[in-house]
Amino acid sequence: MIRYLLGALAAALVWVLRELPAQFGGRAAGDRVTRSPQYRDGAFHNRARTLAAPKGRAKILRELVLGKQQRKPAGPVPLVEPQSPTGQGVHLTWYGHSSALVELDGGLILLDPVWGERVSPLPFGGPRRLHRPPVEVEALPQVDAVIISHDHYDHLDLATVRALVRTQTAPFVVPLGVGAHLRRWRVPADRIIELDWSESVTAGGVRIIATPAQHFSGRALKRDDTLWASYALIGPEHRVFYTGDTGYFPGFAEIGAQHGPFDATLVQIGAYVDTWPDIHMTPEEGVTAHQDLRGGLLVPVHWATFTLGVQDWSEPVDRLWAEAKAREVAVAIPRPGERVDVAAPTPVVPWWQLLEPGQTESTR
């Protein structure tokens, strides 16, 4: 027994010494970083002054520990086996949280792929998946680009990146500075494309434009040493927008005027905190952002897969759906793995409500 414990401790020590520093990633440096209009005083900044941390952190911690919210679904999240791309029109496949596949005029763009079991630097702590991925990462179709919005663990996952290096040939399109993490993880240099806001690259016939967002970054103690971004995806005939993680800000209207209208938007709606409004949008703000962007179909993301806030598991999408109906905004709320035809979306079926406490198929 003692020998077993000593072996386990030794294995844990080896992991901490080898894997934990890798999880933290690399250190961003160089002229492109320091000369960015978004960079000053040793860090990247939002356009507006934003709170560095939420107010009332003790209250939030108390809610996390003692709150009565239903932060997990009451049953298994229904999954759909993803359909194969057709190469025509605009289709969106949501894999859970913010991971999605965008089919845009024949191009295939993978957004913020996270297939890991936990969004944390530690394998034994941190938010754990509430449902498995609807498809294995090795079974994904060959894509033209992998887009990363920022370096937080629920958007940039080391294990997923390593898997995509093995199974894909597409470049990683990342905000300025995030390339340091990828280089630390031995992603080939010719597969790393770093963009500042307003810079762009074309892949698979799709122009990928890094646009502003209002958020923050950091994988260890230091914050804001890499940039964060939203993205406008411009195809030959259609356009899609992805917010990444962001608070609501006037930049959405500017992006809509410059790059819209968009056939569809993928909008962050989860993990909001009333005392930290600068960093994540509420569902109602997500609808406003969609309208500012001159969006057609709204698809909510950043919910359902990991418990990252103090809300009930289904609160973000319940509020989003109610607000969209009140404003007559077209919305699709797919199950993980479900493919949405943007030109002909199916009516919303509130599948998540069957997973709220006290709800069954017979009571809906």
C-alpha positions in Angstrom: 0.0 0.0 0.0 2.8 2.4 0.9 4.6 1.5 -2.3 1.4 2.2 -4.3 1.0 5.6 -2.6 4.6 6.5 -3.2 4.3 5.6 -6.8 1.2 7.7 -7.2 2.8 10.7 -5.6 5.9 10.3 -7.8 3.6 10.2 -10.9 1.8 13.3 -9.7 5.0 15.1 -9.2 6.3 14.2 -12.6 3.0 15.5 -14.1 3.2 18.8 -12.2 6.8 19.4 -13.2 6.3 18.5 -16.9 2.6 19.2 -17.9 1.6 22.1 -15.6 4.1 24.6 -17.1 3.0 23.5 -20.6 -0.6 24.2 -19.7 0.3 27.7 -18.9 1.7 28.2 -22.4 4.4 30.5 -23.7 5.3 34.1 -23.1 4.2 36.6 -25.8 6.9 38.9 -26.9 8.2 40.8 -30.0 7.6 43.9 -32.0 4.2 42.9 -33.3 3.0 42.6 -29.7 4.5 45.8 -28.3 3.6 47.9 -31.4 -0.1 46.9 -31.3 -2.5 49.9 -30.7 -4.1 47.6 -28.1 -0.9 47.2 -26.1 0.5 49.6 -23.6 2.1 49.5 -20.2 3.0 45.8 -20.6 -0.5 44.5 -21.4 -3.3 44.5 -23.9 -6.3 46.7 -23.2 -10.0 47.0 -24.1 -11.0 50.2 -25.9 -12.9 51.3 -22.9 -11.8 51.1 -19.3 -13.1 47.9 -17.8 -13.2 46.4 -14.3 -10.3 44.1 -13.6 -12.3 41.8 -11.4 -16.0 41.5 -10.4 -17.3 43.5 -7.5 -18.6 41.5 -4.5 -16.3 38.5 -5.0 -17.1 37.2 -1.5 -20.8 37.1 -2.4 -20.1 35.3 -5.7 -17.9 32.7 -3.9 -20.7 32.2 -1.3 -23.2 31.7 -4.1 -20.9 29.2 -5.8 -20.6 27.2 -2.5 -24.0 27.6 -0.9 -26.3 28.8 -3.7 -29.3 26.7 -4.6 -29.1 27.2 -8.3 -29.5 24.1 -10.5 -26.1 24.4 -12.2 -26.3 21.0 -13.9 -28.9 19.5 -16.2 -31.4 17.1 -14.5 -30.7 14.4 -17.1 -28.3 13.6 -20.0 -27.9 16.3 -22.5 -29.2 15.0 -25.9 -26.5 14.7 -28.5 -26.8 14.5 -32.3 -24.4 12.8 -34.6 -23.0 15.6 -36.8 -23.9 15.5 -40.5 -21.2 15.7 -43.1 -20.6 19.1 -44.8 -22.1 19.7 -48.2 -20.0 22.5 -49.5 -22.9 24.8 -50.2 -24.6 27.7 -48.5 -24.2 28.4 -44.7 -24.5 25.7 -42.1 -23.5 25.8 -38.4 -22.7 22.7 -36.3 -22.5 23.5 -32.5 -20.4 20.9 -30.6 -21.1 22.4 -27.2 -19.9 25.5 -25.2 -18.2 27.7 -27.9 -16.9 25.0 -30.2 -18.6 25.1 -33.6 -18.0 24.3 -37.3 -18.9 27.0 -39.8 -19.6 25.9 -43.4 -19.4 29.0 -45.4 -19.6 29.0 -49.2 -17.5 25.8 -49.4 -15.0 26.8 -46.7 -14.9 25.0 -43.3 -13.9 27.0 -40.3 -13.6 25.4 -36.8 -14.2 27.8 -33.9 -12.7 27.5 -30.4 -12.4 23.7 -30.4 -12.3 22.3 -26.8 -12.6 18.5 -26.5 -11.0 18.2 -23.0 -12.7 16.8 -20.0 -12.0 19.8 -17.9 -11.3 23.5 -18.7 -8.5 23.9 -16.2 -4.7 23.4 -16.1 -5.3 20.5 -13.7 -6.7 17.1 -14.7 -8.3 16.6 -11.3 -9.8 20.1 -10.7 -11.8 22.7 -12.4 -15.1 22.7 -14.4 -15.8 19.3 -15.9 -17.9 18.4 -18.9 -21.6 18.1 -18.5 -21.9 16.1 -21.7 -19.4 14.3 -24.0 -18.5 15.8 -27.3 -20.9 14.7 -30.0 -18.0 13.6 -32.2 -14.4 12.6 -31.5 -11.9 15.2 -32.5 -10.2 12.7 -34.8 -13.5 12.3 -36.7 -13.8 16.0 -37.6 -13.8 16.8 -41.3 -10.7 18.4 -42.7 -11.1 22.2 -42.1 -9.5 25.2 -43.8 -8.8 27.1 -40.5 -9.0 26.7 -36.8 -9.9 30.0 -35.1 -9.1 30.7 -31.5 -10.8 33.8 -29.8 -8.6 34.0 -26.7 -6.4 31.9 -24.5 -8.7 31.0 -21.6 -8.9 27.3 -20.9 -12.5 27.0 -22.1 -11.5 28.3 -25.5 -7.9 27.1 -25.9 -7.3 23.5 -24.8 -3.8 22.0 -25.0 -4.9 18.4 -25.6 -7.3 19.4 -28.4 -4.6 21.5 -30.0 -2.2 18.5 -29.9 -4.9 16.3 -31.5 -5.6 18.8 -34.2 -1.9 19.1 -35.0 -1.9 15.3 -35.7 -5.2 15.0 -37.5 -5.5 18.3 -39.4 -3.3 20.4 -41.7 -5.2 23.7 -41.3 -3.6 26.8 -39.8 -4.5 28.1 -36.4 -5.7 31.7 -36.7 -5.3 33.4 -33.3 -5.2 36.8 -31.7 -1.9 38.6 -31.3 0.3 36.9 -28.7 -1.6 33.6 -28.5 0.9 32.2 -31.0 3.4 32.0 -28.1 1.3 29.3 -26.5 1.1 27.3 -29.8 4.8 27.5 -30.3 5.4 26.2 -26.7 3.1 23.3 -27.7 5.2 22.6 -30.8 2.6 23.7 -33.4 4.6 24.2 -36.7 5.4 27.8 -37.3 3.8 27.7 -40.8 0.5 26.7 -39.1 0.3 29.8 -36.8 -1.3 33.0 -38.0 -1.5 35.8 -35.4 -3.9 38.7 -36.1 -4.4 42.1 -34.4 -7.8 43.7 -34.6 -8.7 44.7 -38.2 -6.1 42.3 -39.7 -7.3 39.4 -41.9 -6.3 36.3 -43.7 -8.1 34.2 -46.3 -8.5 30.4 -45.9 -10.7 28.1 -48.0 -12.1 31.1 -49.8 -13.2 32.7 -46.6 -11.8 36.0 -45.4 -11.2 35.8 -41.6 -11.1 39.3 -40.0 -10.1 39.7 -36.4 -12.5 42.3 -34.9 -12.6 43.9 -31.5 -14.1 42.3 -28.4 -14.3 43.4 -24.7 -12.7 40.8 -22.5 -9.4 39.8 -21.0 -6.8 37.0 -21.2 -4.4 34.9 -19.2 -3.7 31.2 -18.4 -1.6 31.7 -15.2 -1.1 34.6 -12.8 -0.3 37.2 -15.4 -3.2 38.7 -17.2 -3.8 40.4 -20.6 -0.4 39.5 -22.1 -2.2 38.1 -25.2 -5.1 39.7 -27.2 -8.7 38.6 -27.4 -10.9 38.9 -30.5 -14.2 38.4 -32.2 -14.3 37.4 -35.9 -16.1 38.3 -39.1 -16.1 35.5 -41.6 -16.7 36.8 -45.1 -17.4 34.3 -47.9 -18.0 34.9 -51.6 -21.7 35.1 -51.0 -22.5 34.9 -47.3 -21.2 36.2 -43.9 -21.0 34.8 -40.4 -20.0 36.5 -37.2 -18.6 35.0 -34.0 -18.4 37.1 -30.8 -15.9 35.1 -28.8 -16.2 36.0 -25.2 -17.1 39.7 -24.7 -19.1 42.2 -22.8 -21.5 44.3 -24.7 -19.9 47.4 -26.2 -20.5 49.9 -29.0 -18.1 48.1 -31.3 -20.7 45.7 -32.4 -22.6 48.4 -34.3 -19.3 49.5 -35.9 -18.6 46.0 -37.0 -22.1 45.6 -38.3 -21.8 48.8 -40.3 -18.3 47.8 -41.7 -18.7 44.1 -42.3 -22.4 43.2 -42.1 -25.1 42.3 -42.6 -24.4 38.8 -41.4 -26.4 35.8 -42.4 -25.8 34.3 -38.9 -24.2 35.2 -35.6 -22.8 32.9 -33.0 -23.3 34.9 -29.8 -21.9 34.3 -26.3 -24.6 34.2 -23.7 -23.4 32.3 -20.6 -21.3 32.8 -17.4 -22.4 36.4 -16.9 -22.1 38.2 -13.5 -24.1 41.2 -12.7 -21.2 42.8 -10.9 -18.8 42.3 -13.8 -20.8 43.5 -16.8 -17.8 44.4 -18.9 -16.6 40.8 -19.6 -19.5 38.6 -20.5 -22.8 39.6 -22.1 -26.2 38.7 -20.6 -28.6 36.9 -22.9 -30.5 40.2 -23.5 -27.3 42.0 -24.4 -26.5 39.1 -26.8 -29.7 39.8 -28.7 -28.9 43.5 -28.8 -25.4 42.7 -30.1 -26.9 40.5 -32.8 -29.2 43.4 -33.9 -26.2 45.8 -33.8 -24.3 43.4 -36.1 -27.3 43.4 -38.5 -27.5 39.6 -38.0 -30.0 37.3 -39.6 -30.1 34.1 -37.6 -28.8 34.1 -34.0 -27.2 30.9 -32.6 -26.3 31.1 -28.8 -23.0 29.6 -27.6 -21.0 29.5 -24.4 -23.5 27.6 -22.4 -24.6 24.0 -21.6 -21.2 22.2 -21.5 -19.3 23.6 -18.5 -20.5 25.2 -15.3 -18.8 28.6 -15.3 -21.2 30.9 -13.5 -23.7 31.0 -10.7 -26.9 30.8 -12.9 -29.1 27.8 -13.3 -27.9 25.6 -16.1 -30.7 26.6 -18.5 -31.1 30.2 -17.4 -29.0 31.7 -20.2 -30.9 30.0 -23.0 -34.3 30.5 -21.4 -33.7 34.2 -21.2 -32.2 34.4 -24.7 -35.2 32.6 -26.2 -37.7 34.9 -24.4 -35.8 38.0 -25.5 -35.5 36.9 -29.1 -39.2 36.2 -29.3 -40.0 39.6 -27.7 -37.9 41.3 -30.4 -38.9 39.0 -33.2 -35.3 37.9 -33.8 -34.8 34.6 -35.6 -33.0 32.1 -33.4 -31.8 28.5 -33.6 -31.0 26.6 -30.4 -29.5 23.3 -31.6 -28.6 20.3 -29.5 -24.8 19.6 -29.4 -23.9 18.1 -32.7 -27.0 19.4 -34.5 -26.3 21.0 -37.9 -28.3 24.2 -38.6 -29.2 25.3 -42.2 -29.0 29.0 -41.9 -31.2 29.5 -45.0 -33.9 27.2 -43.6 -33.6 26.8 -39.8 -36.1 24.5 -38.1 -38.4 25.9 -35.5 -36.9 26.0 -32.0 -37.7 22.8 -29.9 -37.0 23.6 -26.2 -35.1 20.4 -25.6 -33.3 21.9 -22.6 -36.5 22.5 -20.7 -36.9 18.7 -20.3 -33.6 18.8 -18.3 -34.9 21.4 -15.8 -35.8 20.2 -12.3 -39.2 18.6 -12.1 -39.7 18.4 -15.9 -40.3 15.2 -17.9 -41.5 14.4 -21.4 -45.0 13.9 -20.1 -45.2 17.3 -18.3 -44.1 19.5 -21.2 
